Amino acid sequence: MNDPTGDISPFDVAIVGMSGKFPGARSVEALWDALLKGVELTSPRFAPVSSTEIAHSDTPAVKRILLDNMIDDLYGFDAEFFNVSPLDAKLTDPQHRLALESCYDALTRANVPNAKSPLVMKEGDHPTIGLFASKYSNTYLLERVYPAVIQKGGMSALQSQIANDGDHLGPFIAYKLGLSGPVISVQNACSSSLVSVHLACESLISGQCDVALVTAATVSLWQNGSYDVTEGALTSNDGHCKPFSTTADGTVYTNGVCTVVLKRLEDAVSDQSDIYAVIKGSAVNNDAERRMGYAVPSVDGQKAVVSKALSTASVDSRQLDFIECHGTGTNLGDKIEVQALQDVHKMREHNSQPCYLSSVKANIGHLGVASGLAGLIKVSLSLRTSLLPPQLNCPQSLPEISNKESGFGVNQNLAELPKTRQRFAGLSSFGLGGTNAHAVLASWPPMTSDAEERPDTVGGSIILPFSARTQTGLDRLIEDIGRRLETIGPVWADDMARCLYHHREDYPVRAAVVVEHGTLLNSHDTLKDGLNFSEAKDLVEPYLLFSGSEQVATDLLDLEVDEGYAKAIAHWKSIISVDLRSPSLLSQRVLSVVSQCAKATRVATEVGPIAALAGDGTGWIAALLFAGVLSGDQTVEMLEGLPDKEGDIDIDGYVRSFLNVRGVRTDQGPARVLNSLDWNGKIGVPSYLNGLIAAALNQNAIFIEVGSPGAFSEAHHDFSASGNKLAFHSFSALSGDSLERLRAFLWSNGAIKLRAPVAKNGFCPALPVPELIHTHYEIPAAKILVEEIDGEELELSLKQNLQRLWHEVFSIKAAIDDDIIFEHGATSLTIANFVETLCRELDVHLEIADIYECPSFAAQLQLIKERM
């Protein structure tokens, strides 16, 4: 990797890994894909406010906004993987759980060893990893843990504190991942995570750690898919966050978790890490008393922090291509931010190309303490890809921006950044209370950016193995890797192999694809085509199937090109003493048997002991020879006895008669030979077919057809067409990548371990990681006992709980009175689960029939109230 600016500064810090979950996007790849397409992931819409609520509220809502502001699977956690007891998992703030999983994901993506990646920890090359962590206020503690402790008891006060207090977020993650560097909790409201980045860079530069991990989580149970529009609030009146727009009227609060992995740039280059972007400098300050009020931002404070960051980075303001602003969409806040930037960037007025102002909050809302990292992820990917996503919800920008002399602009469409030079960007994050942070970043050329950087490779094929713990996890892994290739950048096959073989583990659910060495993978299709999905078996039982339609001439030529195949052919030729130079029918049949036995030898070399053999037509004779049931002379005798046209004879009966007359037993060889004596096949059905179907019921069986595709392939096709799954592979051609495809099939089924085709040292891309297995851990909302005031307090409490349960069971967010469960795909099973959950959590007696009679939200709310 070449340095685009000359010498690498000792103050440069590289971003080498990132992870995140956002509203409507479960991964960084999904987020970036949505940003490029200009998708507003919060999907705001209006909902009615009941007259009863308005009448009994001190600050009646004008409107209610429904939006997707929560991340999916909020309470899911892989407690077993992190060695956390179910009770402790339920007790732990979801912010802690999400941050832990995000840190593991980010480190693994960045190929950095940690305590949960034993595959790369065996060599003992433990880097010193620091952690800088932030979290939002703990609503889970207030809403779930405290009420449970008060009402039910039985929970340790100390453990409740450890599992929920912000002071223990960082140490908890460090304990689980084996992080030995500085571990610091950072709390500065909205600017917390970018302040953490600043501190992490200082820690790296001063040598306190080799790798710095920055994580932040915002999860508020009070942001449960809706908010009420009230006069004087900071929230948007229509649910849309509109930074820099003349119609900006408030922000939109959402939830999410973000993590980035940082290294000193010189170390990242030396390690050949995958570098997204480089942090050239950063600064942090506070507005102090220079503002109209505690919650009001200051022009002077923001000017000072931006100027200091530019000075530290040694970057001129005219070099910036864009600035990812704090940009909350509040009218006052945006104007103050733009004014501060104009004061700093006055010299931009003479630039022909404007500096774009952008804010990811228009797409995903305001992630609170995690918003700075969300911006950092967007900036890094923009610099890497030379693409700045369109700025949403800003049809007309503020006059301070639209003025041609301002030097700024807002891109309403996808903007292409310069590719012929290094690109620069600024990033701001300002916290309520006046703590400001700004960073200056620069692009770094990815390893795959130039064609001449193609790695030196040998010819031949390479297996790319993908695996996960579940089929859903594997599907999502391949989808995310495909997105990464298409939207972030292509990857050489050899580099991807280095990551998969040296920095990933083999999990039970698998898929493998065979590609050529030196292939540039640039789309999902380059992976999807040829993927062989399967599940690793506990104890593999291989069945070799000898085809009756073997094509000989070309195959033997190919066989003899490869040394291993040539030896196998020579071995089987020596057993059958027939002059194969003659063009006779017998020599052709012998060649067919020799070809199949040579292929079977190659398979057995890979897979080990064979459980059983089967054959079709002359393939049965080859199977008997391979198993040691027939001698070479007996094989020749049997082949000589066949008529010129094999269709004129029942080969099954002919072989059976031959064996009976000579007293040959089929169970004497190293593997059992399957034939009609074993199975009594039905009339008109090949004798082996019933036995294969019976064997297929054995989940450990795998089937490998040796020879040209024939009756076995047809039987497999029919078997699969009926909805059954069979681990079947046709090993026919003996050229090209056939041997690698066989190995891919064997690995996918757990029969072999693959040997790394590339050395460990070299460029290793940051690739998505298989999902963990989530179990739902949640302390249910306690039943709140209150006095009725016209029935209203009790009803509102029940309504909130019922909305939560509708969301959890039926995936209906913020249900309203007219919602009916059957319109949202409710089934008898989900209704049964719903009733059981209602009875347990709300301490009310209901029957399944009650829900069928009361399918609407309003009817269920009234019914529960009557039954309590």
Residue, then its C-alpha position, 0 to 999 in steps of 0.5 A: m500500500n502506498d502513502p498518497t501524501g508522502d511520509i506517514s505522520p506519527f499522528d495519523v490514526a487509521i479506521v480499520g474496522m466498524s460495526g453497527k445496528f441502526p433503525g431499519a439497518r442491521s449492519v454497516e453494509a445495510l446502512w451504507d446501501a440505504l444511504l446511497k439509495g437515499v432511503e429514510l430509514t425511520s419511515p415516519r407516519f401520523a397516528p391519531v390521538s384519542s380525545t380521552e388522552i388530550a382531555h387528561s394531559d397537561t400538555p396535550a399532543v397536537k399529533r402523534i408520530l409513528l416511526d421506526n426508531m428502534i433497532d431490531d431484536l432489541y432484547g436478543f443476546d448470545a449469553e452462552f457465547f459470552n458466558v453470561s447466565p440467563l439471569d444476568a443476561k435478563l438483568t443487564d441493560p440492553q445497551h451493555r449487551l448490544a455494545l459487547e456484541s458490537c465490539y466483538d463484531a468490529l474487532t473480528r471484522a478488523n481481524v484483531p485478536n481478542a478473547k472470543s476469537p480463539l482461532v487467531m489467539k493461539e499464537g499468543d499475539h495479543p495486542t494491547i486494546g483500549l476501549f472508550a465507551s459511552k451509553y445513553s441514560n438507562t431507561y431499562l434500569l428505571e422501567r424494568v430492573y428497579p420495579a422488579v427488584i422492588q416488587k419481586g425481590g431476589m436480585s442482588a443490588l450489586q449485580s443490578q448496579i454492575a449490569n446497568d451502571g454506565d461505569h461498568l459498561g467498559p469494564f464489562i466489555a473488557y472482561k468478556l473480550g480480554l482487553s488490557g489497554p485503557v478502559i474509559s467511560v465517556q459521557n458528554a451527551c450527544s458528543s460522547s462518541l466523537v469525544s471518545v474517538h479523540l481520546a482514543c487517538e491520543s491513547l494510540i499516539s501516546g503508545q498506551c494501546d496498540v488498538a483502540l476500540v470506540t463504542a456507543a449505544t443509545v437505547s431508550l425504552w421511552q422511544n418505543g416507536s412513537y412520540d407526541v408532537t407538543e408545542g415547544a418540543l425539540t422534536s420534528n412536527d412531522g417525524h422527518c429530520k430536515p437538517f439545513s432545510t428552511t422547513a427544519d422544525g426539530t429532530v427525531y430521536t432514535n436508537g442504535v449502537c456503533t463501534v469503530v476500531l482504530k490503529r496508528l496508521e503506520d501500524a495499520v500499513s505494516d499489518q496490511s489492515d483494511i483502512y477505511a479512512v485516516i483521522k488526521g486530527s481532532a479537537v474537543n472543547n466546551d462552550a463554557e458561559r459563552r451562550m444564551g443558556y445551558a442547552v443552547p449551542s455557541v458559535d464561538g465554541q464551535k468555531a474554536v473546536v473546528s479551527k483547532a482540529l484543522s490546525t492539528a490535522s495540518v489541513d487547510s479548510r479549502q481542502l475539505d470536500f464535505i463536512e458531516c455536521h452535527g445537523t440535528g434539524t433544529n432551526l436554531g441549532d443548524k443556523i448556529e452551526v452553519q454560522a460557525l462553519q462560515d466564520v472558519h471557512k471564509m477562504r472557501e468563498h473563492n473555491s469553484q467547488p462548494c464544500y458540501l454539508s451533510s448529516v446522516k440524521a436525515n436518514i436514521g435520526h439522532l442516535g444520541v451518544a452514538s450519533g458521532l460514531a454514526g457520522l464517522i462511519k458515513v464519512s469513512l465510507s464516503l471518503r473510501t468510495s468517493l461517493l457522498p450520499p444524497q442529503l434528504n429532506c432539504p429541498q430548499s437549504l438555508p439562505e446562509i448555505s444557498n448563497k453562492e458566496s457561502g462556499f457551501g452547498v447541499n447535495q440533493n443527489l448522490a455526489e461523486l467526490p474527486k478520485t484523482r487526489q486525496r479527499f478530505a472531510g470534517l466531522s462535528s458532534f456537539g453535546l447538550g451542555g456545550t462539549n464540542a468535538h470535531a475531527v478531520l479525516a482523509s481518504w486512504p486508497p483501498m488495496t483493491s483500488d487499482a488494477e495494477e495492485r492485483p496480487d501475484t498468484v499461481g494458477g488454479s482454483i481456490i475455495l472460499p468457505f463461508s459458515a455461520r451458526t444458523q441458516t439465517g445467519l449464513d444467508r445474512l452473512i453472504e448478503d452482507i459480504g455481497r453488499r460490501l463488494e458492491t457498495i464499499g469496494p471489490v476484494w481479490a479472491d486470495d485476500m478474501a481467502r486469507c481472511l476466511y482461512h486465517h481469521r474466521e472459524d468453521y461453523p456448522v451451517r456452511a456454503a462454499v464457492v470455487v473461484e479462480h486465483g486472482t479473481l476480483l470479486n465485485s458483486h453478490d453474484t460472484l459469490k452466489d453463483g456456485l455456492n454449495f449450501s449444507e450443514a456439517k454432519d457429526l460423523v460423515e458416512p460417504y457413499l460412492l456411487f459408480s455411474g453406468s454412463e462413464q465417458v472414457a477417452t477425454d477423461l483418461l487424457d485428463l487423468e494422466v496429466d495430473e500426477g496423482y490421477a496418473k498413479a491411480i490409473a497405473h494402479w488399476k491398469s496393473i490389476i486388470s491385465v488387458d491390452l488397452r491399446s486395442p480399440s476393442l469393445l472390451s478395452q473400452r469397457v475396461l478403460s471405463v472401469v479403470s477411469q471410475c476406480a481412479k476417480a474413486t481412489r481420488v475421492a477416498t484419498e480426500v474423504g477417508p473410509i467409505a461407508a458403502l458403494a453402489g453401482d449402475g450398469t457397468g458401474w456396479i462392476a467397477a464398484l465391486l472391483f474397487a471394493g475388492v470383491l472382484s479380482g482383476d481377472q474376474t472383472v475382465e471375465m464379467l465384462e467379456g460376458l456382457p453383450d455388445k449392447e448392454g441394454d439387451i441384458d439385465i445387468d443387475g441379474y447378470v452380476r447377481s448370477f455371476l456372484n452366486v455361481r462363483g460364491v463371491r460375497t459382497d460384504q467381504g471388501p473394505a466397504r459394503v456394496l449395495n445391490s438388489l440382494d440388500w434391498n428387494g427393489k420394486i419392479g421398474v425401479p433401479s435396485y439401488l434407488n430404494g436403498l439410496i433413499a433409505a440411506a438418505l434418511n441417515q443425516n450423516a450420509i453423503f453421496i458422491e457419484v464417480g463417473s459421467p452423470g447418469a442414473f444417480s444424478e437423475a435419481h438425485h434430481d427426482f429426490s430433490a424435486s420432491g422436496n427432500k434434501l440430499a448431500f449429493h455431488s457428481f465427481s465427473a470431469l477431471s480437469g479445471d476445478s473439479l477437485e476443488r469443487l469436490r473438496a468444497f462439497l466435502w468441507s460443507n458437509g463436515a467431511i474434511k478440513l480445508r488447508a489454507p491456499v494463501a499465506k497468513n501474512g498479507f492484506c486482509p480485508a475487513l469482512p462481515v462476521p456471522e451473526l451470533i445466536h440470539t435468545h430473548y432476555e427481558i425483564p417484563a414491565a412490572k404491573i403498576l398498581v395505581e389508583e384509578i382517576d376516571g379509569e385513565e391512569l390504569e388504562l394508559s399503563l395497560k395500553q403501553n404494555l399491550q403495545r409492547l406485547w403486540h410489537e414483540v409477538f406480532s411485530i406491530k409497532a405502536a399499535i392503535d385502536d383500529d389495528i386487528i391482529f389478523e390483518h398483520g398475519a397472526t396465526s393460531l400459534t402466534i395467538a397462543n403465544f400471545v395469550e400465554t405472554l399476556c397471562r404471565e406478564l399482566d397477571v390476567h386470565l384469558e383464553i385463546a377464544d377471547i382473542y378471536e372474539c376481540p381481535s382489535f387493539a381497542a377491544q383487547l385493551q377493554l377486555i384486559k381492563e375488565r378481567m383485572 
